[in-house]
Amino acid sequence: MAYLRRQRLERVREELLVTAAGAVSVTEVATRRGFIHLSRFAAIYRAAFSENPSDTLRS
C-alpha cells in the first residue's frame, strides 16, 4: 500500500512540476491521481517532499 501511495505522490509531483501555475489546481491533480481527502494528501505530500504541493506548482 505504501508503495502505491508513493508512486501516486511521485506522479502528482511530476505533473505539478511541468504544469504552469494557474493552468491547473493542486486539487484537480490530486483527485485525478486518486487522493480524495485533500488535507491528508497535503500532509503526506509535505512529509514526502518537504514542501507544500502549492509550492511545487509555483516553482
C-alpha distance matrix in Angstrom:
0.0 3.8 5.4 5.3 6.3 8.7 10.0 10.8 12.4 14.3 15.6 16.7 18.5 20.2 21.4 22.7 24.5 26.4 27.2 30.5 30.4 31.7 30.7 27.3 25.7 22.5 21.8 22.4 20.1 17.2 17.7 18.1 14.6 13.2 13.5 15.7 16.4 18.2 19.1 15.5 14.7 17.8 17.0 13.7 15.6 18.5 16.6 15.2 18.5 21.1 22.6 22.4 21.2 24.8 26.2 24.3 25.8 29.2 29.1
3.8 0.0 3.8 5.5 5.1 6.1 8.6 9.9 10.4 12.2 14.3 15.3 16.3 18.3 20.0 20.9 22.4 24.6 25.7 28.9 28.7 30.3 29.6 26.4 24.7 21.2 21.1 22.0 19.4 16.5 17.8 18.4 14.8 14.0 13.5 16.2 16.3 17.4 17.9 14.3 13.3 15.9 14.7 11.1 12.9 15.5 13.3 11.7 15.1 17.7 19.5 19.7 18.9 22.7 23.6 21.7 23.6 26.9 26.5
5.4 3.8 0.0 3.8 5.5 5.1 6.2 8.7 9.9 10.6 12.5 14.4 15.3 16.6 18.6 20.0 21.1 23.0 24.5 27.8 28.2 30.0 28.9 25.9 24.7 21.5 21.7 22.1 19.1 16.8 18.2 18.1 14.3 14.3 14.6 17.7 18.4 19.2 20.1 16.9 15.1 17.5 16.9 13.2 14.0 16.8 15.0 12.5 15.3 18.5 20.1 20.6 19.4 23.1 23.8 21.4 23.3 26.6 25.9
5.3 5.5 3.8 0.0 3.8 5.4 5.0 6.2 8.6 9.8 10.7 12.4 14.2 15.4 16.7 18.4 20.0 21.5 22.6 26.1 26.5 27.9 26.6 23.5 22.4 19.3 19.2 19.2 16.4 14.1 15.1 14.7 10.9 10.8 11.8 14.9 16.2 17.2 18.7 15.7 13.6 16.5 16.7 13.1 13.7 17.0 15.9 13.5 16.1 19.4 20.4 20.2 18.4 21.9 23.2 20.7 22.0 25.5 25.3
6.3 5.1 5.5 3.8 0.0 3.8 5.4 5.1 6.1 8.6 9.9 10.5 12.3 14.2 15.4 16.4 18.3 20.3 21.1 24.3 24.2 25.5 24.7 21.4 19.9 16.5 16.4 17.0 14.3 11.6 13.0 13.4 9.7 9.4 9.2 12.4 13.2 13.8 15.1 12.1 10.0 12.8 12.9 9.3 10.1 13.5 12.6 10.6 13.3 16.4 17.2 16.8 15.2 18.8 20.1 18.1 19.5 22.9 22.9
8.7 6.1 5.1 5.4 3.8 0.0 3.8 5.4 5.0 6.1 8.7 9.8 10.4 12.3 14.3 15.2 16.4 18.6 20.0 23.1 23.3 25.2 24.4 21.5 20.2 16.8 17.5 18.1 15.0 12.8 15.0 15.1 11.4 12.1 11.7 15.3 15.7 15.6 16.5 13.8 11.3 13.2 13.1 9.4 9.3 12.3 11.2 8.4 10.8 14.1 15.3 15.7 14.3 18.0 18.7 16.3 18.2 21.5 20.9
10.0 8.6 6.2 5.0 5.4 3.8 0.0 3.8 5.4 5.1 6.3 8.7 9.9 10.6 12.5 14.3 15.4 16.9 18.4 21.9 22.6 24.4 23.1 20.4 19.7 16.7 17.5 17.3 13.9 12.5 14.4 13.5 9.8 11.4 12.1 15.8 17.1 17.0 18.6 16.2 13.2 15.3 16.0 12.5 11.6 15.0 14.5 11.4 12.9 16.6 17.3 17.4 15.3 18.8 19.6 16.7 18.1 21.5 20.9
10.8 9.9 8.7 6.2 5.1 5.4 3.8 0.0 3.8 5.4 5.1 6.3 8.7 9.9 10.7 12.3 14.3 15.7 16.5 19.9 20.3 21.7 20.4 17.4 16.4 13.6 13.9 13.7 10.5 8.8 10.6 9.9 6.2 7.8 8.6 12.3 13.9 13.7 15.8 13.8 10.6 12.9 14.3 11.2 10.3 14.0 14.3 11.7 13.1 16.5 16.5 15.8 13.2 16.5 18.0 15.3 16.1 19.8 19.8
12.4 10.4 9.9 8.6 6.1 5.0 5.4 3.8 0.0 3.8 5.4 5.1 6.2 8.6 9.9 10.5 12.3 14.5 15.4 18.4 18.4 20.2 19.5 16.6 15.2 11.9 13.0 13.6 10.3 8.5 11.4 11.4 8.2 9.9 9.2 12.9 13.5 12.5 14.0 12.1 8.7 10.2 11.5 8.5 6.8 10.4 10.9 8.3 9.3 12.7 12.7 12.2 10.1 13.6 14.7 12.2 13.6 17.0 16.9
14.3 12.2 10.6 9.8 8.6 6.1 5.1 5.4 3.8 0.0 3.8 5.5 5.1 6.1 8.6 9.9 10.5 12.5 14.3 17.6 18.2 20.4 19.5 17.1 16.5 13.6 15.4 15.3 11.7 11.0 13.9 13.2 10.1 12.6 12.6 16.3 17.2 16.0 17.4 15.8 12.4 13.3 14.5 11.6 9.3 12.3 12.8 9.4 9.5 13.3 13.4 13.7 11.4 14.7 15.1 11.9 13.4 16.8 15.9
15.6 14.3 12.5 10.7 9.9 8.7 6.3 5.1 5.4 3.8 0.0 3.8 5.4 5.1 6.2 8.6 9.9 10.9 12.2 15.8 16.8 18.6 17.1 14.7 14.6 12.3 13.8 12.9 9.2 9.4 11.9 10.3 7.7 10.9 11.7 15.4 17.0 15.8 18.0 16.8 13.1 14.3 16.4 13.8 11.4 14.7 15.8 12.8 12.6 16.2 15.6 15.1 12.1 14.8 15.8 12.6 13.0 16.6 16.2
16.7 15.3 14.4 12.4 10.5 9.8 8.7 6.3 5.1 5.5 3.8 0.0 3.8 5.5 5.2 6.1 8.6 10.2 10.5 13.8 14.1 15.7 14.6 11.9 11.2 8.6 10.3 10.0 6.3 6.4 9.6 8.8 6.9 9.9 9.8 13.2 14.5 12.7 14.9 14.3 10.5 11.2 13.8 11.9 9.2 12.4 14.2 11.9 11.4 14.5 13.2 12.0 8.7 11.3 12.8 9.9 10.0 13.8 14.1
18.5 16.3 15.3 14.2 12.3 10.4 9.9 8.7 6.2 5.1 5.4 3.8 0.0 3.8 5.4 5.1 6.1 8.8 10.0 12.9 13.2 15.7 15.1 13.0 12.4 9.8 12.5 12.6 9.1 9.5 13.0 12.5 10.6 13.5 12.9 16.2 16.9 14.6 16.1 15.6 11.9 11.6 13.8 12.1 8.7 11.1 13.0 10.4 8.9 12.0 10.7 10.4 7.6 10.2 10.6 7.2 8.4 11.7 11.2
20.2 18.3 16.6 15.4 14.2 12.3 10.6 9.9 8.6 6.1 5.1 5.5 3.8 0.0 3.8 5.5 5.2 6.4 8.7 12.0 13.5 16.0 14.7 13.2 13.8 12.0 14.6 13.9 10.3 11.6 14.7 13.2 11.6 15.1 15.2 18.7 19.9 17.8 19.6 19.1 15.3 15.3 17.6 15.7 12.4 14.8 16.5 13.5 11.9 15.1 14.0 13.9 10.9 12.9 13.1 9.4 9.7 12.8 11.8
21.4 20.0 18.6 16.7 15.4 14.3 12.5 10.7 9.9 8.6 6.2 5.2 5.4 3.8 0.0 3.8 5.4 5.4 6.0 9.7 11.1 13.1 11.4 9.7 10.7 9.6 12.1 10.7 7.4 9.8 12.5 10.7 10.2 13.8 14.2 17.2 18.7 16.5 18.9 18.9 15.1 15.2 18.1 16.6 13.5 16.0 18.2 15.7 14.2 17.1 15.2 14.2 10.7 12.0 13.0 9.7 8.6 12.0 12.0
22.7 20.9 20.0 18.4 16.4 15.2 14.3 12.3 10.5 9.9 8.6 6.1 5.1 5.5 3.8 0.0 3.8 5.6 5.3 8.0 8.4 10.8 10.1 8.5 8.8 7.5 10.8 10.4 7.6 9.6 12.9 12.2 11.9 15.0 14.4 17.2 18.0 15.2 17.0 17.6 14.0 13.2 16.2 15.4 11.9 13.8 16.6 14.6 12.6 14.8 12.4 11.1 7.7 8.4 9.3 6.2 4.8 8.3 8.8
24.5 22.4 21.1 20.0 18.3 16.4 15.4 14.3 12.3 10.5 9.9 8.6 6.1 5.2 5.4 3.8 0.0 3.8 5.7 8.0 9.2 12.4 11.9 11.4 12.1 11.0 14.5 14.1 11.3 13.2 16.5 15.6 14.9 18.3 17.8 20.7 21.4 18.6 20.1 20.4 16.8 15.7 18.3 17.4 13.6 15.0 17.5 15.2 12.5 14.7 12.6 12.4 9.7 10.3 9.7 6.2 5.8 8.2 7.0
26.4 24.6 23.0 21.5 20.3 18.6 16.9 15.7 14.5 12.5 10.9 10.2 8.8 6.4 5.4 5.6 3.8 0.0 3.8 6.6 9.3 12.0 10.6 10.8 12.6 12.5 15.7 14.4 11.8 14.5 17.3 15.6 15.5 19.1 19.3 22.1 23.4 20.7 22.7 23.1 19.4 18.7 21.6 20.5 16.9 18.6 21.1 18.6 16.2 18.5 16.4 15.9 12.9 13.0 12.9 9.7 8.2 10.2 9.3
27.2 25.7 24.5 22.6 21.1 20.0 18.4 16.5 15.4 14.3 12.2 10.5 10.0 8.7 6.0 5.3 5.7 3.8 0.0 3.8 6.3 8.5 6.8 7.2 9.5 10.3 13.3 11.8 10.0 13.2 15.6 14.2 15.0 18.4 18.4 20.7 22.0 19.1 21.3 22.3 18.7 17.9 21.2 20.7 17.2 18.9 21.8 19.9 17.5 19.5 16.8 15.5 12.3 11.6 12.3 9.8 7.0 9.1 9.7
30.5 28.9 27.8 26.1 24.3 23.1 21.9 19.9 18.4 17.6 15.8 13.8 12.9 12.0 9.7 8.0 8.0 6.6 3.8 0.0 3.8 6.2 5.5 7.5 9.9 11.5 14.6 13.5 12.5 15.7 18.0 17.0 18.1 21.3 20.9 22.8 23.8 20.6 22.5 24.0 20.7 19.4 22.7 22.7 19.2 20.3 23.5 22.0 19.4 20.7 17.6 16.2 13.4 11.7 12.2 10.6 7.3 7.7 8.9
30.4 28.7 28.2 26.5 24.2 23.3 22.6 20.3 18.4 18.2 16.8 14.1 13.2 13.5 11.1 8.4 9.2 9.3 6.3 3.8 0.0 3.8 5.6 6.8 7.9 9.6 12.8 12.6 12.2 14.9 17.2 17.0 18.3 21.0 20.0 21.6 22.0 18.6 20.2 22.1 19.2 17.4 20.7 21.3 17.9 18.6 22.1 21.2 18.6 19.3 15.9 14.0 11.6 9.0 9.9 9.4 5.8 5.5 8.2
31.7 30.3 30.0 27.9 25.5 25.2 24.4 21.7 20.2 20.4 18.6 15.7 15.7 16.0 13.1 10.8 12.4 12.0 8.5 6.2 3.8 0.0 3.8 5.5 6.8 9.8 12.0 11.5 12.3 15.1 16.7 16.7 18.6 21.0 20.1 21.1 21.7 18.4 20.3 22.6 19.9 18.3 21.9 22.8 19.8 20.6 24.2 23.6 21.3 22.0 18.5 16.0 13.4 10.7 12.4 12.5 8.7 8.8 11.9
30.7 29.6 28.9 26.6 24.7 24.4 23.1 20.4 19.5 19.5 17.1 14.6 15.1 14.7 11.4 10.1 11.9 10.6 6.8 5.5 5.6 3.8 0.0 3.8 7.0 10.1 12.0 10.4 10.9 14.3 15.6 14.8 17.0 19.6 19.4 20.6 21.9 18.9 21.3 23.3 20.2 19.4 23.0 23.4 20.3 21.8 25.2 24.1 22.0 23.3 20.1 17.7 14.6 12.6 14.5 13.6 9.8 10.9 13.4
27.3 26.4 25.9 23.5 21.4 21.5 20.4 17.4 16.6 17.1 14.7 11.9 13.0 13.2 9.7 8.5 11.4 10.8 7.2 7.5 6.8 5.5 3.8 0.0 3.8 6.8 8.4 6.6 7.4 10.6 11.8 11.3 13.6 16.0 15.7 16.8 18.1 15.3 18.0 19.8 16.8 16.2 20.0 20.2 17.5 19.3 22.6 21.5 19.9 21.4 18.3 15.6 12.2 10.8 13.4 12.4 8.9 11.0 13.7
25.7 24.7 24.7 22.4 19.9 20.2 19.7 16.4 15.2 16.5 14.6 11.2 12.4 13.8 10.7 8.8 12.1 12.6 9.5 9.9 7.9 6.8 7.0 3.8 0.0 3.8 5.2 5.2 6.5 8.7 10.1 10.9 12.8 14.6 13.5 14.3 15.0 12.0 14.4 16.5 13.8 13.0 16.8 17.5 15.0 16.6 20.0 19.5 18.1 19.3 16.1 12.9 9.8 8.3 11.6 11.3 8.3 10.6 13.6
22.5 21.2 21.5 19.3 16.5 16.8 16.7 13.6 11.9 13.6 12.3 8.6 9.8 12.0 9.6 7.5 11.0 12.5 10.3 11.5 9.6 9.8 10.1 6.8 3.8 0.0 3.8 5.5 5.2 6.0 8.5 9.9 10.8 12.4 10.7 12.0 12.4 9.2 11.4 13.1 10.2 9.4 13.2 13.7 11.3 13.1 16.3 15.9 14.8 16.1 13.1 10.0 6.6 6.4 9.9 9.4 7.4 10.4 13.0
21.8 21.1 21.7 19.2 16.4 17.5 17.5 13.9 13.0 15.4 13.8 10.3 12.5 14.6 12.1 10.8 14.5 15.7 13.3 14.6 12.8 12.0 12.0 8.4 5.2 3.8 0.0 3.8 5.5 5.2 6.0 8.4 9.9 10.6 8.8 9.1 9.9 7.1 10.1 12.0 9.6 9.8 13.5 14.2 12.6 14.8 17.7 17.6 17.2 18.5 15.8 12.4 9.5 9.6 13.3 13.0 11.3 14.1 16.8
22.4 22.0 22.1 19.2 17.0 18.1 17.3 13.7 13.6 15.3 12.9 10.0 12.6 13.9 10.7 10.4 14.1 14.4 11.8 13.5 12.6 11.5 10.4 6.6 5.2 5.5 3.8 0.0 3.8 5.6 5.4 6.0 8.7 10.1 9.7 10.4 12.3 10.3 13.6 15.0 12.3 13.0 16.7 16.7 14.9 17.5 20.2 19.5 19.0 20.8 18.2 15.2 11.8 11.8 15.3 14.3 12.0 15.0 17.5
20.1 19.4 19.1 16.4 14.3 15.0 13.9 10.5 10.3 11.7 9.2 6.3 9.1 10.3 7.4 7.6 11.3 11.8 10.0 12.5 12.2 12.3 10.9 7.4 6.5 5.2 5.5 3.8 0.0 3.8 5.6 5.1 6.4 8.9 8.8 10.8 12.7 10.7 13.9 14.5 11.1 12.0 15.5 14.8 12.6 15.5 18.0 16.7 16.2 18.5 16.2 13.7 10.0 11.0 13.9 12.1 10.3 13.9 15.7
17.2 16.5 16.8 14.1 11.6 12.8 12.5 8.8 8.5 11.0 9.4 6.4 9.5 11.6 9.8 9.6 13.2 14.5 13.2 15.7 14.9 15.1 14.3 10.6 8.7 6.0 5.2 5.6 3.8 0.0 3.8 5.4 5.2 6.5 5.3 7.6 9.2 7.5 10.7 10.9 7.6 9.2 12.4 11.6 10.2 13.3 15.5 14.6 14.8 17.0 15.2 12.6 9.4 11.2 14.2 12.8 11.9 15.5 17.2
17.7 17.8 18.2 15.1 13.0 15.0 14.4 10.6 11.4 13.9 11.9 9.6 13.0 14.7 12.5 12.9 16.5 17.3 15.6 18.0 17.2 16.7 15.6 11.8 10.1 8.5 6.0 5.4 5.6 3.8 0.0 3.8 5.3 5.0 4.9 5.7 8.6 8.1 11.8 12.1 9.6 11.8 14.9 14.2 13.4 16.6 18.6 17.8 18.4 20.6 18.8 16.0 12.9 14.4 17.6 16.4 15.2 18.6 20.6
18.1 18.4 18.1 14.7 13.4 15.1 13.5 9.9 11.4 13.2 10.3 8.8 12.5 13.2 10.7 12.2 15.6 15.6 14.2 17.0 17.0 16.7 14.8 11.3 10.9 9.9 8.4 6.0 5.1 5.4 3.8 0.0 3.8 5.5 7.4 9.1 12.2 11.7 15.3 15.3 12.3 14.5 17.6 16.3 15.1 18.5 20.4 19.0 19.4 21.9 20.2 17.8 14.4 15.8 18.8 16.9 15.4 19.0 20.6
14.6 14.8 14.3 10.9 9.7 11.4 9.8 6.2 8.2 10.1 7.7 6.9 10.6 11.6 10.2 11.9 14.9 15.5 15.0 18.1 18.3 18.6 17.0 13.6 12.8 10.8 9.9 8.7 6.4 5.2 5.3 3.8 0.0 3.8 5.9 8.9 11.7 11.5 14.7 13.8 10.7 13.2 15.7 13.8 12.8 16.5 17.8 16.1 16.9 19.8 18.6 16.7 13.5 15.8 18.3 16.1 15.5 19.3 20.3
13.2 14.0 14.3 10.8 9.4 12.1 11.4 7.8 9.9 12.6 10.9 9.9 13.5 15.1 13.8 15.0 18.3 19.1 18.4 21.3 21.0 21.0 19.6 16.0 14.6 12.4 10.6 10.1 8.9 6.5 5.0 5.5 3.8 0.0 3.8 6.0 9.3 10.2 13.4 12.2 9.8 13.1 15.2 13.5 13.5 17.1 18.1 16.9 18.3 21.0 20.0 17.9 15.1 17.5 20.3 18.6 18.1 21.8 23.1
13.5 13.5 14.6 11.8 9.2 11.7 12.1 8.6 9.2 12.6 11.7 9.8 12.9 15.2 14.2 14.4 17.8 19.3 18.4 20.9 20.0 20.1 19.4 15.7 13.5 10.7 8.8 9.7 8.8 5.3 4.9 7.4 5.9 3.8 0.0 3.8 5.9 6.6 9.7 8.5 6.3 9.6 11.7 10.5 10.8 14.1 15.3 14.8 16.3 18.4 17.4 15.1 12.7 15.1 18.0 16.8 16.7 20.2 21.7
15.7 16.2 17.7 14.9 12.4 15.3 15.8 12.3 12.9 16.3 15.4 13.2 16.2 18.7 17.2 17.2 20.7 22.1 20.7 22.8 21.6 21.1 20.6 16.8 14.3 12.0 9.1 10.4 10.8 7.6 5.7 9.1 8.9 6.0 3.8 0.0 3.8 5.9 9.0 8.6 7.8 10.9 12.9 12.6 13.4 16.3 17.6 17.7 19.2 20.9 19.6 16.9 14.8 16.7 19.9 19.3 18.8 22.1 24.1
16.4 16.3 18.4 16.2 13.2 15.7 17.1 13.9 13.5 17.2 17.0 14.5 16.9 19.9 18.7 18.0 21.4 23.4 22.0 23.8 22.0 21.7 21.9 18.1 15.0 12.4 9.9 12.3 12.7 9.2 8.6 12.2 11.7 9.3 5.9 3.8 0.0 3.8 5.7 5.5 6.2 8.8 10.2 10.7 12.2 14.3 15.6 16.5 18.1 19.2 18.0 15.2 14.0 15.8 18.9 18.9 18.9 21.8 23.8
18.2 17.4 19.2 17.2 13.8 15.6 17.0 13.7 12.5 16.0 15.8 12.7 14.6 17.8 16.5 15.2 18.6 20.7 19.1 20.6 18.6 18.4 18.9 15.3 12.0 9.2 7.1 10.3 10.7 7.5 8.1 11.7 11.5 10.2 6.6 5.9 3.8 0.0 3.8 5.4 4.8 6.1 8.6 9.8 10.2 12.1 14.1 15.0 16.0 16.8 15.1 12.0 10.7 12.1 15.3 15.6 15.5 18.1 20.4
19.1 17.9 20.1 18.7 15.1 16.5 18.6 15.8 14.0 17.4 18.0 14.9 16.1 19.6 18.9 17.0 20.1 22.7 21.3 22.5 20.2 20.3 21.3 18.0 14.4 11.4 10.1 13.6 13.9 10.7 11.8 15.3 14.7 13.4 9.7 9.0 5.7 3.8 0.0 3.8 5.4 5.1 6.3 8.7 9.8 10.6 12.5 14.3 15.4 15.4 14.0 11.0 11.0 12.5 15.1 16.1 16.6 18.8 20.9
15.5 14.3 16.9 15.7 12.1 13.8 16.2 13.8 12.1 15.8 16.8 14.3 15.6 19.1 18.9 17.6 20.4 23.1 22.3 24.0 22.1 22.6 23.3 19.8 16.5 13.1 12.0 15.0 14.5 10.9 12.1 15.3 13.8 12.2 8.5 8.6 5.5 5.4 3.8 0.0 3.8 5.4 5.1 6.2 8.5 9.9 10.7 12.3 14.2 14.7 14.2 12.0 11.9 14.3 16.6 16.9 17.9 20.5 22.0
14.7 13.3 15.1 13.6 10.0 11.3 13.2 10.6 8.7 12.4 13.1 10.5 11.9 15.3 15.1 14.0 16.8 19.4 18.7 20.7 19.2 19.9 20.2 16.8 13.8 10.2 9.6 12.3 11.1 7.6 9.6 12.3 10.7 9.8 6.3 7.8 6.2 4.8 5.4 3.8 0.0 3.8 5.5 5.2 6.0 8.5 9.9 10.5 12.0 13.2 12.3 10.1 9.1 11.9 14.2 13.9 14.8 17.7 19.1
17.8 15.9 17.5 16.5 12.8 13.2 15.3 12.9 10.2 13.3 14.3 11.2 11.6 15.3 15.2 13.2 15.7 18.7 17.9 19.4 17.4 18.3 19.4 16.2 13.0 9.4 9.8 13.0 12.0 9.2 11.8 14.5 13.2 13.1 9.6 10.9 8.8 6.1 5.1 5.4 3.8 0.0 3.8 5.5 5.0 6.0 8.6 9.8 10.4 10.7 9.3 6.7 6.6 9.1 11.2 11.6 12.8 15.2 16.6
17.0 14.7 16.9 16.7 12.9 13.1 16.0 14.3 11.5 14.5 16.4 13.8 13.8 17.6 18.1 16.2 18.3 21.6 21.2 22.7 20.7 21.9 23.0 20.0 16.8 13.2 13.5 16.7 15.5 12.4 14.9 17.6 15.7 15.2 11.7 12.9 10.2 8.6 6.3 5.1 5.5 3.8 0.0 3.8 5.5 5.1 6.2 8.6 10.1 9.8 9.6 8.2 9.4 12.1 13.3 13.9 15.8 17.9 18.9
13.7 11.1 13.2 13.1 9.3 9.4 12.5 11.2 8.5 11.6 13.8 11.9 12.1 15.7 16.6 15.4 17.4 20.5 20.7 22.7 21.3 22.8 23.4 20.2 17.5 13.7 14.2 16.7 14.8 11.6 14.2 16.3 13.8 13.5 10.5 12.6 10.7 9.8 8.7 6.2 5.2 5.5 3.8 0.0 3.8 5.5 5.1 6.2 8.6 9.7 10.3 9.6 10.0 13.4 14.4 14.0 16.1 18.7 19.1
15.6 12.9 14.0 13.7 10.1 9.3 11.6 10.3 6.8 9.3 11.4 9.2 8.7 12.4 13.5 11.9 13.6 16.9 17.2 19.2 17.9 19.8 20.3 17.5 15.0 11.3 12.6 14.9 12.6 10.2 13.4 15.1 12.8 13.5 10.8 13.4 12.2 10.2 9.8 8.5 6.0 5.0 5.5 3.8 0.0 3.8 5.4 5.1 6.0 7.6 7.4 6.8 6.7 10.3 11.1 10.3 12.5 15.1 15.4
18.5 15.5 16.8 17.0 13.5 12.3 15.0 14.0 10.4 12.3 14.7 12.4 11.1 14.8 16.0 13.8 15.0 18.6 18.9 20.3 18.6 20.6 21.8 19.3 16.6 13.1 14.8 17.5 15.5 13.3 16.6 18.5 16.5 17.1 14.1 16.3 14.3 12.1 10.6 9.9 8.5 6.0 5.1 5.5 3.8 0.0 3.8 5.5 5.4 4.9 5.0 5.3 7.3 10.3 10.1 10.3 13.1 14.9 15.1
16.6 13.3 15.0 15.9 12.6 11.2 14.5 14.3 10.9 12.8 15.8 14.2 13.0 16.5 18.2 16.6 17.5 21.1 21.8 23.5 22.1 24.2 25.2 22.6 20.0 16.3 17.7 20.2 18.0 15.5 18.6 20.4 17.8 18.1 15.3 17.6 15.6 14.1 12.5 10.7 9.9 8.6 6.2 5.1 5.4 3.8 0.0 3.8 5.8 5.6 7.8 9.1 10.8 14.0 13.7 13.5 16.5 18.4 18.1
15.2 11.7 12.5 13.5 10.6 8.4 11.4 11.7 8.3 9.4 12.8 11.9 10.4 13.5 15.7 14.6 15.2 18.6 19.9 22.0 21.2 23.6 24.1 21.5 19.5 15.9 17.6 19.5 16.7 14.6 17.8 19.0 16.1 16.9 14.8 17.7 16.5 15.0 14.3 12.3 10.5 9.8 8.6 6.2 5.1 5.5 3.8 0.0 3.8 6.1 8.3 9.9 10.5 14.1 13.6 12.4 15.5 17.7 16.9
18.5 15.1 15.3 16.1 13.3 10.8 12.9 13.1 9.3 9.5 12.6 11.4 8.9 11.9 14.2 12.6 12.5 16.2 17.5 19.4 18.6 21.3 22.0 19.9 18.1 14.8 17.2 19.0 16.2 14.8 18.4 19.4 16.9 18.3 16.3 19.2 18.1 16.0 15.4 14.2 12.0 10.4 10.1 8.6 6.0 5.4 5.8 3.8 0.0 3.8 5.5 7.9 8.8 11.9 10.7 9.3 12.8 14.6 13.4
21.1 17.7 18.5 19.4 16.4 14.1 16.6 16.5 12.7 13.3 16.2 14.5 12.0 15.1 17.1 14.8 14.7 18.5 19.5 20.7 19.3 22.0 23.3 21.4 19.3 16.1 18.5 20.8 18.5 17.0 20.6 21.9 19.8 21.0 18.4 20.9 19.2 16.8 15.4 14.7 13.2 10.7 9.8 9.7 7.6 4.9 5.6 6.1 3.8 0.0 3.8 7.1 9.5 11.9 10.2 10.2 13.7 14.7 13.8
22.6 19.5 20.1 20.4 17.2 15.3 17.3 16.5 12.7 13.4 15.6 13.2 10.7 14.0 15.2 12.4 12.6 16.4 16.8 17.6 15.9 18.5 20.1 18.3 16.1 13.1 15.8 18.2 16.2 15.2 18.8 20.2 18.6 20.0 17.4 19.6 18.0 15.1 14.0 14.2 12.3 9.3 9.6 10.3 7.4 5.0 7.8 8.3 5.5 3.8 0.0 3.8 6.5 8.3 6.5 7.1 10.5 11.3 10.9
22.4 19.7 20.6 20.2 16.8 15.7 17.4 15.8 12.2 13.7 15.1 12.0 10.4 13.9 14.2 11.1 12.4 15.9 15.5 16.2 14.0 16.0 17.7 15.6 12.9 10.0 12.4 15.2 13.7 12.6 16.0 17.8 16.7 17.9 15.1 16.9 15.2 12.0 11.0 12.0 10.1 6.7 8.2 9.6 6.8 5.3 9.1 9.9 7.9 7.1 3.8 0.0 3.8 5.3 5.2 6.6 8.9 10.1 11.0
21.2 18.9 19.4 18.4 15.2 14.3 15.3 13.2 10.1 11.4 12.1 8.7 7.6 10.9 10.7 7.7 9.7 12.9 12.3 13.4 11.6 13.4 14.6 12.2 9.8 6.6 9.5 11.8 10.0 9.4 12.9 14.4 13.5 15.1 12.7 14.8 14.0 10.7 11.0 11.9 9.1 6.6 9.4 10.0 6.7 7.3 10.8 10.5 8.8 9.5 6.5 3.8 0.0 3.8 5.3 5.1 6.4 8.8 10.1
24.8 22.7 23.1 21.9 18.8 18.0 18.8 16.5 13.6 14.7 14.8 11.3 10.2 12.9 12.0 8.4 10.3 13.0 11.6 11.7 9.0 10.7 12.6 10.8 8.3 6.4 9.6 11.8 11.0 11.2 14.4 15.8 15.8 17.5 15.1 16.7 15.8 12.1 12.5 14.3 11.9 9.1 12.1 13.4 10.3 10.3 14.0 14.1 11.9 11.9 8.3 5.3 3.8 0.0 3.8 5.4 5.0 6.3 8.8
26.2 23.6 23.8 23.2 20.1 18.7 19.6 18.0 14.7 15.1 15.8 12.8 10.6 13.1 13.0 9.3 9.7 12.9 12.3 12.2 9.9 12.4 14.5 13.4 11.6 9.9 13.3 15.3 13.9 14.2 17.6 18.8 18.3 20.3 18.0 19.9 18.9 15.3 15.1 16.6 14.2 11.2 13.3 14.4 11.1 10.1 13.7 13.6 10.7 10.2 6.5 5.2 5.3 3.8 0.0 3.8 5.4 5.1 6.3
24.3 21.7 21.4 20.7 18.1 16.3 16.7 15.3 12.2 11.9 12.6 9.9 7.2 9.4 9.7 6.2 6.2 9.7 9.8 10.6 9.4 12.5 13.6 12.4 11.3 9.4 13.0 14.3 12.1 12.8 16.4 16.9 16.1 18.6 16.8 19.3 18.9 15.6 16.1 16.9 13.9 11.6 13.9 14.0 10.3 10.3 13.5 12.4 9.3 10.2 7.1 6.6 5.1 5.4 3.8 0.0 3.8 5.4 5.3
25.8 23.6 23.3 22.0 19.5 18.2 18.1 16.1 13.6 13.4 13.0 10.0 8.4 9.7 8.6 4.8 5.8 8.2 7.0 7.3 5.8 8.7 9.8 8.9 8.3 7.4 11.3 12.0 10.3 11.9 15.2 15.4 15.5 18.1 16.7 18.8 18.9 15.5 16.6 17.9 14.8 12.8 15.8 16.1 12.5 13.1 16.5 15.5 12.8 13.7 10.5 8.9 6.4 5.0 5.4 3.8 0.0 3.8 5.6
29.2 26.9 26.6 25.5 22.9 21.5 21.5 19.8 17.0 16.8 16.6 13.8 11.7 12.8 12.0 8.3 8.2 10.2 9.1 7.7 5.5 8.8 10.9 11.0 10.6 10.4 14.1 15.0 13.9 15.5 18.6 19.0 19.3 21.8 20.2 22.1 21.8 18.1 18.8 20.5 17.7 15.2 17.9 18.7 15.1 14.9 18.4 17.7 14.6 14.7 11.3 10.1 8.8 6.3 5.1 5.4 3.8 0.0 3.8
29.1 26.5 25.9 25.3 22.9 20.9 20.9 19.8 16.9 15.9 16.2 14.1 11.2 11.8 12.0 8.8 7.0 9.3 9.7 8.9 8.2 11.9 13.4 13.7 13.6 13.0 16.8 17.5 15.7 17.2 20.6 20.6 20.3 23.1 21.7 24.1 23.8 20.4 20.9 22.0 19.1 16.6 18.9 19.1 15.4 15.1 18.1 16.9 13.4 13.8 10.9 11.0 10.1 8.8 6.3 5.3 5.6 3.8 0.0
